[in-house]
């Protein structure tokens, strides 16, 4: 059995081999083995997408619609009414300029730096390869070789440009930079969840677990009594000698503008408009945003709409068992007022 390499081994019940393997020719001291095999290309998965063409928005017209809306009027608002008006007005105008589009797409493995230029050079490379295969001429082979080398150069340059831009975009924050490098090196893994009957059952189980966990923590804190050493505890005076704090100062619009401008351009699915649009139309939205901030500070009221969040579950550390106790909740808050 030593040095026996010319073999094709399959299970007896397997239907992988369609025809009996035969020895074709001896290129070296081993012969090539030929047979027909049943090989099927893996089917691509299909998923449904919802998106908006944000970049196609006419910013000037969008700003005009904001100025004509009730949000930018001179009415005196209660905080809850102003928050509802902000959400309704922004979402209505967004639907008018960038309606939600739904479509079903086929998921194909594709590198993130793939673009139209790469698609064109690959098509050209395939064309010259077919010409050379059909003719067998040396000139056609040389043309194909040039097209192949050019395609490889374009692909490599696109990959380098993508990696450089990707790192530059995330270089402002150390944590984001490490996550970006980890993603480029293939460190991103698919999210794994405990065994479940359906996605709905999984979500409900996690919800009940996290709610109960928070309730248990609060109960433990309430039951904990502070330990005081009466012998070493210094005497305390009940007379307040500091400056009393009675109210917040009004936040000027320029302070709100600065906070919005330096905030990361992250958005939540519950946002009435994307963060990028908020920053683009900040001059028009600034009076309403500042008013909401100051009304909340003056009244000490935080609207229920602002308390909502999209909670996602993440495994605490890679390699842990897939049980609910090893997951932590991550809340994705709306951009404003977070």
Number of C-alpha atoms within 10 A of each C-alpha: 4 4 6 7 9 11 10 10 7 10 8 7 6 8 11 13 16 11 12 10 15 11 13 11 12 10 8 7 6 13 14 14 15 14 13 11 13 9 8 6 5 6 9 11 9 11 10 10 10 9 11 15 11 16 10 9 15 11 15 9 11 17 19 11 17 18 14 10 15 14 23 18 12 7 9 8 14 13 19 17 11 20 20 13 18 21 16 15 19 22 17 15 18 21 13 13 18 18 15 12 10 11 9 10 12 11 12 10 7 7 8 11 15 13 11 8 13 18 13 11 19 18 14 16 21 14 13 20 18 14 15 19 12 10 11 11 11 10 11 18 18 13 15 22 16 14 21 19 12 16 21 16 14 16 20 14 13 18 15 13 12 15 16 11 11 15 17 12 12 16 14 10 9 10 10 14 17 14 15 20 15 12 12 14 9 8 11 11 8 6 8 11 16 10 9 11 7 8 10 9 11 15 15 10 13 19 16 10 14 17 10 12 13 11 11 12 11 11 11 11 9 9 9 8 8 6 6 8 8 8 6 7 8 8 7 6 7 6 6 7 7 6 6 7 6 6 10 11 9 13 13 13 17 11 11 16 18 10 11 20 14 9 12 11 14 12 17 16 13 16 15 22 21 20 20 15 17 20 18 13 16 17 12 17 20 19 17 17 20 18 19 22 19 17 18 15 16 13 12 11 11 16 14 9 13 14 11 13 15 13 15 14 18 16 19 12 10 9 7 10 14 13 11 17 13 13 20 16 15 12 12 17 20 22 22 16 12 9
